[in-house]
Amino acid sequence: MEPFRYYAPTEVIFGKDTENRTGEIARRYGQKALLVFGKDSVRKSGLLDRVERSLKQAQVSYQEFGGAQPNPTLAHAREGVRAAVAFGADLIIGIGGGSSIDTAKAIAHGAANSGEDLWEIWTRKVPLTKSLPVGAVLTIPAAGSEMSDSAVLTNEEIGKKSGINTDFNRCRFAIMNPELGKTLPVYQLAAGVADIMMHTMERYFIPDSSCDLTDEIAEGLLRSVIRNGAALVKDPADLKAMGEIFWASSLSHNNLTECGRGKDFSVHKLGHALSARYGVTHGASLSAVWGAWAKHLYQEAIPRFSRYARTVWEVRESDETAAAEEGIRRTVAFFREIKMPVCLKDLGIEPTEEEIRLLSLDATMQNTVRLSRIHPLDADAVAEIYRDALEGDQIYGMV
């Protein structure tokens, strides 16, 4: 078991109508809240009104800041910083999914350090030593930002999507009412399921590190997400399944499933490059490349992939390699079942050789970073994965 530090300070308020407690909880952390959200759906659904009524009752003043993008942008976050500073906000509340919450985190960092450029903070050229408290009212189970130490922004000027991990990203509180997710489009729910699975698998597929308890937690989480994710995509009104997916979203990305094992977000790096360049949905970018990534690396981590196949998918194949391959097949088949893309053409993307080269350089920070703890991947290897990810079934060589 590898040494680890586990820190999960977020207070979770889970259940029906919990958004009506936002003011009561927020009052502990501030008196002037900037409310960060995306489109007008939170207003049309009545959620924004309920949150604002709760804040008024708790005597917390607030100001709205809408317009968060599906892949949150630096320019919008900078606007939010200016709004927060002008309002004198001492608390930022993200209402929505990962995009709104990540935007809220970025605004909190920028507002607390208003003399510094946000991108300089984001790229660690300026140390982040303070931030404003952040809360979340979750409406979309996917990114897990409500409990994670991470946040992601896209710098549209340079076409780069980059994340930052820091304890300052930890939300002080997260309000979770699963009923808020029942009006989501099925595609968005499915993309969220893919993202939750990937957050767990990016921590699972690390060879030569033993931690049975963490593995059992991860495997149980994956089985639950597969079972309830399939049910939810068939019936978004299934509140039992929705509740399980909401909770899985948080546990998949609050570092619990990396204790003693660590993490390897190489698939995320591949997906981030696609999202930054083509604006594709985050979860879809991950499912589109996972099969090609697995094909490229599984033979160097057969025990990990075969254990995954047996414990998550109940594969009964006795041969280790055959079991590993069957686990990959079933994962890709599940993504198809929930109507997620399994190749770049499914995303409507057919990059040229030059575009593949640029994507691989983006994913590896201009070939200065090697991806994957299974086997280091340089820009050339990443380009090969992107090429494999172009097509459908044939890319896996085993489907």
N, C-alpha and C positions, 0 to 999 in steps of 0.2 A: 504494500500500500504506500502510495506517495504521500509525503507531507502535504497538509492542506490547511487553509484558513476558511472557515465558513461563517459568513456574516449576513443575516437576513433580517434587518430591523423593521421591515414594513409591517404596519398594522393592517390586517385584512378584515374588512367588514363585509361578510358574504351573506346574501339571502335576498328575499323578496322585499322590495321597496327600500332597500338600504340607501339609495341615493338621497332619500329624505333626511338622512343623518349627516350629510356632507358638512353643513354649517357647524353642527355640534363638534365634529372631529376637527375641521379646519381651524376652529377658534383656538385650538391648542398651539397652533403653529404660526398664526399671523392674523392681522386685522384688515389687510387690504390684499385681495386676491385677484390676480389676472387669470381669467378663464380662457383656456386655449382649446379650440376645437376645429373641426374640419369644415364640412359643408353644412348646409342648413338643416340636415336631417335631425340633428339634436334639438333644433328649435321646433321643427314640424312635429316631432314625436312628443313634445311636451317635456322632454328630459331637462332641457336647459332651464325652463321655467321652474321645474321642481327643485333643481339645484340652487337656483337664484333665490327662490322663496326660503329655502333652508338657510342660506347664508344671511338673508335679511333677518330671519328670526334669531340667528345667533349673533347679530350685530357685526357681521363681517361685510365690509364694503367690497365691491367688485367692479371689474371692467371686463367687457368681452373682447376677445381677440380671435376671430375666426379665420378660416382659409388654409388650415394645415393641409399639406399635400400628401398623397398616398406614399410617395418617397420624399420625406420631409426635406425642404430645401434650406440652404444657408441664407439666401436672400430673405425668405419669409421669417426665419428665426431672428435675423438682424432687425427686421421691422418690429418683431415682438419685444426684443430687448429695448428698443426705443420707447415702445408703448409702456412697458413695465417701469422703466426709469421715470418717464413723465408722470405716470400715475402714482409712483411711490410704492409700488407693490412690494410686500414682504412675504408673499406666498404665491406660487404658481400652481394652478390646478389644470391638468390635462383631462379633457372629457372626450372619450372616443377610444380608438385603438392605439396601436404602437406609434403611428405617425403623429397623432396629437400629443401623446405622452412624451415621445422623443423630442418633439418641438418644445414642449414645456420644459424639459430638462435643459435644452440648449439655451432657452430664454433665461432660465434661472442662473446658469453659469455666466451668461453675458451680462445680465443685470447686476449681479453681485460684483462684477469686474468691469464696470462700464468704461473704464479707461483703456481697456485692451480690446483688440480685434478678436471676434468670436472664432474665426477660422484659425488664428494663431493659437488660441486656447485649445481648439479641437484637434489640431495637429501636434499639440504638445510642445510648441515652440515657446509658449508662455505657460509656466506652471499654474495649475488650477489648485488654489489653496482655500477657496471659499465659494459658497453658492447659496442661493435661496432655497428654502424647503419646497418640495414638490409633492403634490397629492394627485391621485388619479381616480376618475370615475370611469370604469371600464365598460365599453360597449361591444368590443370586438375581441374574442379570444384568439390569439395568434402569436403576437410578438413577445409576450411575457414581459414587456417593458415595465409593467406595474410593480414588479418585484426584482427586476434585474439591475445590475450595476453598469449596464451598457446603454448606449444611445447611438443613433446613426443619422448623419446628415449628408445631403448631396450638394456639392458645390457646382452649380450649373455652369459657372463661368469656365471651369476647367474640365467639366465632365467627370468628376471624381466623387465617389461615394465612400465615406470614411466613418469609422466608429471610434468611440472613446469609452474606455472602461475606467470607472472611478467610483469610490464609495459615495461621492456627492450625487451620483445618479440614482441612488436608492430612494424610492418614494417613501415619504413618512407614513402615508396611509394609502390604501387602495380600496375603493368601494366597488363591490362586485354583486350586481343583481343579474343573474342569468337571463331573466325575462327581457333585458334590454337588447339581447342578441337575436331575438326571434324574427325581427323584420329584415335581417341582413340578407343580401343576395346569396344564393347557394354557392356561386363561384367564390365569393369572399370567405364564406365559411370553410369551403374546401381548401382554399389557399392557407387559411389559418391552421387547419389540421396538418397540412404539409409542413408548415413552419414549426409547429409544436413538435412534430416527429423529428424534424431536422435538428432542433435545439437539443433534443435528447440523444440522437444518433451521433451528433458531432462530438459528444462527450463519451460515447460508448465505444466507438471504433478506434480504440487506442490499444495496441498490443503490448505485451510484456509488462503489464501492471495489474496486480491482483487486488481486487476489492469486491468481495462477494456481495456484501450488503448493498453497496452502491449499484452494483449490477442488477440485483434483485429489484431495487426501487425503479431503475430505468426500464427494465423489462416489463414490470407491472404497469408502469406509466404508458409504455408503448402499446401494450395489449389493450389497455383501457381506451386510449386514443383511437386505435384502429376500430375497435368495436363501436364506441360511441360516435366516432367521426362518421362512420358509414351510416349509422342510424340518423344522425343529424342532417347529413346531406340529403337523405331521402325525405326527412320530415323536419324542417327547421323549427317547427312548433313543439318538438319533443323536448320539454324542459328538463327532464331527467338527464338526457344526453347532453343538453346545453350546459347544465351545471357541471357535469364531469369535465367537459372540454374547457370551460372557464377556469376551473381549478388546475387542470393539467397545464394550461397555458402558463400559469404562474410558476408551478413547480418545475416545469421543463427548463426554465431560464433564470432561476434564482440561485444557481450554482449547486443545488442539492445533488444533482446526478453527476457531478464531477468530483465529489469528495473522495480523495484517495486515488483518483484516476487522472484528473486534469481534463483538458479539452483540446479540440483540434477543429477550428472553424474553416477548414479549407473549402468545403462546399459553399459556405457563405461567401467566401472571397470570390469564388466563381460567379455566384449569383449577384453579388453587389456590382461586379463589373458589368453584367448584363443590364441590371436595373438602371445604373448610372448612364449607360450609353443608349439604351432603348426604352427606358421608362416602364419596364414590365413589372407586374405585381411581384412583390418579394417572394411569397411562398411559391408562386408558379416558377420563378427563376430557379428555385432550389430543386423542385421535383424534376425540372427539365434537364438538369445536369447530373443528378444523383446517380442514375444508372451508369452513365459513362464514367463517372468518378469511381464507382464501385468496381466496374469491369477492369479499370486500369490498376487497381490496388489490391483487390481481394486475395490474389494468390500469395501475397506477402503477409497476409493476416488471416489465414484459413481458420485457426482456432476461434478467433473473434467472430468471424462471419458465420461459422457453423454453429457456434453457441447461440448467436442471434437467431438463426434460422430455426433452431430447435425450441428455444424458450419463448420466442415471440410468435412464430408462425406454426409451431408444432410440427415441424418437418421431421419425418421418421427415417429419412435416408441415413444408412449407417456409414457410408463413405463420407469423410470430412469435406473433401472438395465438392462432391456432388451436393451435399447439404448446404454448403456455403452458396453455391450457384442457385439452388432452389430458393434460398432466402432472398437473394437479389431479385429473382423472377417474381416472387410473390409481392415484394415491396413495389416493384414497378407496376404489377397488375393492380395493386391497391390504388396507386395514384391514378391509373386509368379508370378504375371503378368510380372514383369520386370526381372524375372529369378534370383531373389535373394534367398538364402537359408532361410528357416523358422524353421530349427531345426539343431542339430549338425550332424545328419546323412547326411543331405544335404551337409554339409561341408566335408563329408568323415571322420568324427571323431566319434568314439564310445568309450569314455573314460571309464576305469574301475572305480570301487568304490574308489580305492586308488587315481587314477588320478583326480576324481571329488573332493576328499578331498583336494588334493594339489591345484587344481584350485580355490576352495573356499577360501583357505588360502591366495593364491596370490591376489585374488580380494579384500580381507579384510585386507591386510597387516598383515598376521598371526593372524587374528581375533582381531586386535587392533582397527579397524575402523568399524563402523556400516554404512551400505549403505542405501540410500533412505530417503527422507523426508516424504514419505507417512507413512512408518512404518519401524523402524530400522531393518536392516537385518544383523544378525551375520553370521559366517561361516557356521553354520548348515542350516540356511535359504537359503543362497546362494547355498549350495550344493543341496538343494531341487529344486531350480530353474534350475540348470544344469541338474538334473535328468529329470525334466519335458521337458527340451529342447532337450532331446535325440531323441524323436520320432517326427512324423509329425503331422497330423491333430488332432489326439486324445489327444495331450498334452493340448489343449486349453479347452477341456470339453464343448465346445460351438460351435465348427465348424461343 
